[in-house]
Amino acid sequence: MAYHFNGKAIFSTRNGEYARREKIPSMRTILRSNPIEDQQTMVSRLQKDFPEVCEAISRPVTDTDVYEYFDYCDAAVQGFEFLRAVLEYIAGLNESINAKKAFKVQDYVGRWKNTNSEASTYIRSYHAVTDLFTEEDIEEHGVKFLTEAMMQIKDLRMQEEDDGMRIFLVNETLTLMITLQKLIEAHFVSRCNMHR
């Protein structure tokens, strides 16, 4: 276990509202009879008090991360590995939530492209959410969701353009090769006719 006192201790300081505690507390580490339940309780409280901060927690959780969210006093009293497990639990929840969101966005993009196939060919990088989606879509799905969908649609559009360019280049290369082959054959035939 490494001690990184330069971490922000976001949860312990209530996002900078209080100073970090760096002195060893007089109380001992809490002995837990049900650490899983204690983790879930702490996770619920942290998600309620710091929803945006919790959404940003991802794997892998390192020793430095523990001190980014908790100060030395909390690490000593709650237990360093317990706090690390809390962060891992939050990160796992985020992965699950993000996977579900990504699936929903992909599904929406697929359906949107099927019903707006012509419009999807005109999408450019400068288009905004309000350019692509109706007010009803924005009200139903929210700007954040539709922004992710729009980014996917733009990425797909760029891939389609790249694929189209590759096909064009392959066709041009084949045309040049055929033309070159015909020129070589014509040159060969004319050389043969000269020697007769």
C-alpha contacts under 8 A as a table, 3 or more apart, distances in Angstrom:
res1	aa1	res2	aa2	distance
1	M	63	D	6.81
1	M	80	F	7.86
2	A	63	D	6.26
2	A	64	T	7.72
3	Y	63	D	7.78
3	Y	64	T	7.86
3	Y	67	Y	7.72
3	Y	72	Y	7.78
4	H	7	G	6.11
4	H	63	D	7.88
4	H	64	T	6.12
4	H	67	Y	6.09
5	F	22	E	7.23
5	F	67	Y	6.85
5	F	71	D	7.40
5	F	72	Y	7.12
6	N	67	Y	7.71
7	G	64	T	7.07
7	G	65	D	7.79
7	G	67	Y	4.89
7	G	68	E	4.25
7	G	69	Y	7.35
7	G	70	F	7.99
7	G	71	D	7.63
8	K	13	T	7.99
8	K	16	G	7.72
8	K	20	R	7.84
8	K	67	Y	6.86
8	K	68	E	4.77
8	K	69	Y	6.42
8	K	70	F	7.68
8	K	71	D	7.83
9	A	12	S	5.36
9	A	13	T	5.87
9	A	15	N	7.58
9	A	16	G	8.00
9	A	20	R	6.59
9	A	67	Y	5.55
9	A	68	E	4.77
9	A	69	Y	4.09
9	A	70	F	4.14
9	A	71	D	4.88
10	I	13	T	5.47
10	I	14	R	5.82
10	I	15	N	4.46
10	I	16	G	6.47
10	I	68	E	6.34
10	I	69	Y	4.50
10	I	70	F	6.37
11	F	14	R	4.97
11	F	15	N	6.06
11	F	46	L	7.61
11	F	50	F	7.81
11	F	69	Y	5.14
11	F	70	F	5.71
12	S	15	N	7.59
12	S	18	Y	7.90
12	S	20	R	7.07
12	S	69	Y	6.80
12	S	70	F	5.05
12	S	71	D	5.85
12	S	74	D	7.09
13	T	16	G	4.99
13	T	17	E	5.67
13	T	18	Y	4.57
13	T	19	A	5.80
13	T	20	R	5.87
13	T	70	F	7.85
13	T	71	D	7.75
14	R	17	E	5.31
14	R	18	Y	6.41
15	N	18	Y	7.77
16	G	19	A	6.71
20	R	71	D	5.81
20	R	72	Y	7.93
21	R	71	D	5.99
21	R	72	Y	6.34
21	R	73	C	5.73
22	E	71	D	6.74
22	E	72	Y	5.25
22	E	73	C	6.10
23	K	72	Y	7.27
23	K	73	C	6.61
24	I	72	Y	7.41
24	I	73	C	6.16
24	I	76	A	7.19
25	P	28	R	7.58
25	P	73	C	6.03
25	P	76	A	7.27
25	P	77	V	7.33
27	M	77	V	6.79
28	R	76	A	7.41
28	R	77	V	5.93
29	T	76	A	5.92
29	T	77	V	4.19
29	T	78	Q	5.72
29	T	79	G	5.79
30	I	77	V	5.93
30	I	78	Q	5.69
30	I	79	G	7.05
32	R	35	P	5.43
32	R	38	D	7.75
34	N	37	E	5.58
34	N	38	D	6.32
35	P	38	D	4.87
35	P	39	Q	5.98
35	P	82	F	7.73
36	I	39	Q	5.03
36	I	40	Q	6.26
37	E	40	Q	5.08
37	E	41	T	6.15
38	D	41	T	5.06
38	D	42	M	6.17
39	Q	42	M	5.14
39	Q	43	V	5.99
39	Q	82	F	7.49
39	Q	85	A	7.42
39	Q	86	V	5.53
39	Q	89	Y	7.89
40	Q	43	V	5.01
40	Q	44	S	6.09
40	Q	86	V	7.74
41	T	44	S	5.24
41	T	45	R	6.32
42	M	45	R	5.10
42	M	46	L	6.10
42	M	86	V	7.31
43	V	46	L	5.12
43	V	47	Q	6.01
43	V	86	V	6.35
43	V	89	Y	7.62
43	V	90	I	6.68
44	S	47	Q	5.18
44	S	48	K	6.14
45	R	48	K	5.12
45	R	49	D	6.10
46	L	49	D	5.08
46	L	50	F	5.52
46	L	51	P	7.24
46	L	54	C	7.19
47	Q	50	F	5.29
47	Q	51	P	4.69
47	Q	54	C	5.90
48	K	51	P	5.86
50	F	53	V	5.38
50	F	54	C	6.11
51	P	54	C	5.20
51	P	55	E	6.22
52	E	55	E	5.15
52	E	56	A	6.69
53	V	56	A	5.41
53	V	57	I	6.99
54	C	57	I	5.46
54	C	90	I	6.79
55	E	94	N	6.37
57	I	87	L	7.15
57	I	90	I	6.74
57	I	91	A	5.30
57	I	94	N	7.39
58	S	61	V	6.87
58	S	88	E	7.77
58	S	90	I	7.78
58	S	91	A	4.51
58	S	92	G	7.57
58	S	94	N	7.08
58	S	95	E	7.50
59	R	88	E	6.95
59	R	91	A	5.79
59	R	92	G	7.63
60	P	88	E	7.80
61	V	65	D	5.97
61	V	66	V	7.54
61	V	84	R	7.04
61	V	87	L	6.83
61	V	88	E	6.22
61	V	91	A	8.00
62	T	65	D	5.07
62	T	66	V	6.71
62	T	84	R	7.85
63	D	66	V	5.31
63	D	67	Y	6.95
63	D	84	R	7.62
64	T	67	Y	5.36
64	T	68	E	6.22
65	D	68	E	4.73
65	D	69	Y	6.50
66	V	69	Y	5.49
66	V	70	F	5.83
66	V	80	F	7.58
66	V	83	L	6.72
66	V	84	R	5.88
66	V	87	L	7.49
67	Y	70	F	4.84
67	Y	71	D	5.66
67	Y	72	Y	7.21
68	E	71	D	7.78
70	F	74	D	6.09
70	F	75	A	6.63
70	F	83	L	7.88
71	D	74	D	5.53
71	D	75	A	6.32
72	Y	75	A	4.93
72	Y	76	A	6.06
73	C	76	A	5.15
73	C	77	V	6.14
74	D	77	V	5.13
74	D	78	Q	5.45
74	D	79	G	7.30
75	A	78	Q	5.50
75	A	79	G	5.03
75	A	80	F	4.57
75	A	83	L	6.84
76	A	79	G	5.32
76	A	80	F	6.49
78	Q	82	F	6.60
78	Q	83	L	6.85
79	G	82	F	5.15
79	G	83	L	6.33
80	F	83	L	5.26
80	F	84	R	6.20
81	E	84	R	4.88
81	E	85	A	6.03
82	F	85	A	5.01
82	F	86	V	6.27
83	L	86	V	4.93
83	L	87	L	6.34
84	R	87	L	5.15
84	R	88	E	6.17
85	A	88	E	4.90
85	A	89	Y	6.02
86	V	89	Y	5.05
86	V	90	I	6.32
87	L	90	I	5.10
87	L	91	A	6.10
88	E	91	A	4.98
88	E	92	G	6.06
89	Y	92	G	5.10
89	Y	93	L	6.28
90	I	93	L	5.09
90	I	94	N	6.17
91	A	94	N	5.01
91	A	95	E	6.23
92	G	95	E	5.11
92	G	96	S	6.34
93	L	96	S	5.15
93	L	97	I	6.13
94	N	97	I	5.00
94	N	98	N	5.84
95	E	98	N	5.07
95	E	99	A	6.01
96	S	99	A	5.18
96	S	100	K	6.31
97	I	100	K	5.16
97	I	101	K	6.15
98	N	101	K	4.97
98	N	102	A	5.97
99	A	102	A	5.08
99	A	103	F	6.19
100	K	103	F	5.15
100	K	104	K	6.24
101	K	104	K	5.07
101	K	105	V	6.10
102	A	105	V	5.08
102	A	106	Q	6.08
103	F	106	Q	5.11
103	F	107	D	6.06
104	K	107	D	5.09
104	K	108	Y	6.09
105	V	108	Y	5.05
105	V	109	V	6.06
105	V	145	F	7.01
105	V	146	L	7.97
105	V	148	E	7.02
105	V	149	A	5.60
106	Q	109	V	5.06
106	Q	110	G	6.15
106	Q	149	A	7.26
106	Q	152	Q	7.76
107	D	110	G	5.19
107	D	111	R	6.32
108	Y	111	R	5.18
108	Y	112	W	5.94
108	Y	149	A	7.32
109	V	112	W	4.96
109	V	113	K	5.99
109	V	149	A	5.89
109	V	152	Q	7.29
109	V	153	I	6.60
110	G	113	K	5.27
110	G	114	N	6.29
111	R	114	N	5.14
111	R	115	T	6.38
112	W	115	T	5.30
112	W	116	N	5.78
112	W	117	S	7.89
113	K	116	N	4.94
113	K	117	S	5.02
113	K	120	S	6.39
113	K	153	I	7.97
114	N	117	S	5.45
116	N	119	A	5.27
116	N	120	S	6.13
117	S	120	S	5.22
117	S	121	T	6.89
118	E	121	T	5.58
118	E	122	Y	7.39
119	A	122	Y	5.52
119	A	123	I	6.91
120	S	123	I	5.46
120	S	153	I	7.51
120	S	157	R	7.27
121	T	157	R	7.01
123	I	127	H	6.74
123	I	154	K	6.69
123	I	157	R	7.23
124	R	127	H	5.73
124	R	154	K	6.93
125	S	154	K	6.67
127	H	131	D	5.92
127	H	132	L	7.33
128	A	131	D	5.20
128	A	132	L	6.84
129	V	132	L	5.48
129	V	133	F	6.03
129	V	143	V	7.30
129	V	146	L	6.63
129	V	147	T	6.13
129	V	150	M	6.70
130	T	133	F	5.47
130	T	134	T	6.80
130	T	135	E	7.56
132	L	150	M	7.70
133	F	137	D	5.93
133	F	138	I	6.76
133	F	146	L	7.92
134	T	137	D	5.10
134	T	138	I	6.38
135	E	138	I	5.03
135	E	139	E	6.12
136	E	139	E	5.10
136	E	140	E	6.01
137	D	140	E	5.09
137	D	141	H	5.88
137	D	142	G	7.55
138	I	141	H	5.43
138	I	142	G	4.91
138	I	143	V	5.89
138	I	146	L	7.08
139	E	142	G	5.64
141	H	145	F	6.09
141	H	146	L	6.65
142	G	145	F	5.62
142	G	146	L	6.33
143	V	146	L	5.14
143	V	147	T	5.86
144	K	147	T	5.09
144	K	148	E	6.45
145	F	148	E	5.30
145	F	149	A	6.32
146	L	149	A	4.74
146	L	150	M	5.88
147	T	150	M	5.00
147	T	151	M	6.18
148	E	151	M	5.12
148	E	152	Q	6.33
149	A	152	Q	5.12
149	A	153	I	6.17
150	M	153	I	4.98
150	M	154	K	6.10
151	M	154	K	5.12
151	M	155	D	6.12
152	Q	155	D	4.98
152	Q	156	L	6.08
153	I	156	L	5.08
153	I	157	R	6.09
154	K	157	R	4.94
154	K	158	M	6.19
155	D	158	M	5.11
155	D	159	Q	6.21
156	L	159	Q	5.01
156	L	160	E	6.13
157	R	160	E	5.04
157	R	161	E	6.21
158	M	161	E	5.01
158	M	162	D	6.09
159	Q	162	D	4.96
159	Q	163	D	5.99
160	E	163	D	4.99
160	E	164	G	6.00
161	E	164	G	4.95
161	E	165	M	6.10
162	D	165	M	5.04
162	D	166	R	6.15
163	D	166	R	5.03
163	D	167	I	6.20
164	G	167	I	5.12
164	G	168	F	6.12
165	M	168	F	4.95
165	M	169	L	6.08
166	R	169	L	5.07
166	R	170	V	6.07
167	I	170	V	5.08
167	I	171	N	6.09
168	F	171	N	5.13
168	F	172	E	6.08
169	L	172	E	5.00
169	L	173	T	5.99
170	V	173	T	5.07
170	V	174	L	6.14
171	N	174	L	5.10
171	N	175	T	6.11
172	E	175	T	5.02
172	E	176	L	6.13
173	T	176	L	5.08
173	T	177	M	6.08
174	L	177	M	5.01
174	L	178	I	6.13
175	T	178	I	5.18
175	T	179	T	6.10
176	L	179	T	5.00
176	L	180	L	5.93
177	M	180	L	5.00
177	M	181	Q	6.00
178	I	181	Q	5.02
178	I	182	K	6.17
179	T	182	K	5.11
179	T	183	L	6.19
180	L	183	L	5.02
180	L	184	I	6.12
181	Q	184	I	5.08
181	Q	185	E	6.10
182	K	185	E	5.03
182	K	186	A	5.99
183	L	186	A	5.01
183	L	187	H	5.96
184	I	187	H	5.00
184	I	188	F	6.00
185	E	188	F	4.98
185	E	189	V	6.05
186	A	189	V	5.07
186	A	190	S	6.08
187	H	190	S	5.16
187	H	191	R	6.12
188	F	191	R	5.11
188	F	192	C	6.17
189	V	192	C	5.05
189	V	193	N	6.14
190	S	193	N	5.02
190	S	194	M	6.20
191	R	194	M	5.10
191	R	195	H	6.53
192	C	195	H	5.34
192	C	196	R	6.68
193	N	196	R	5.40
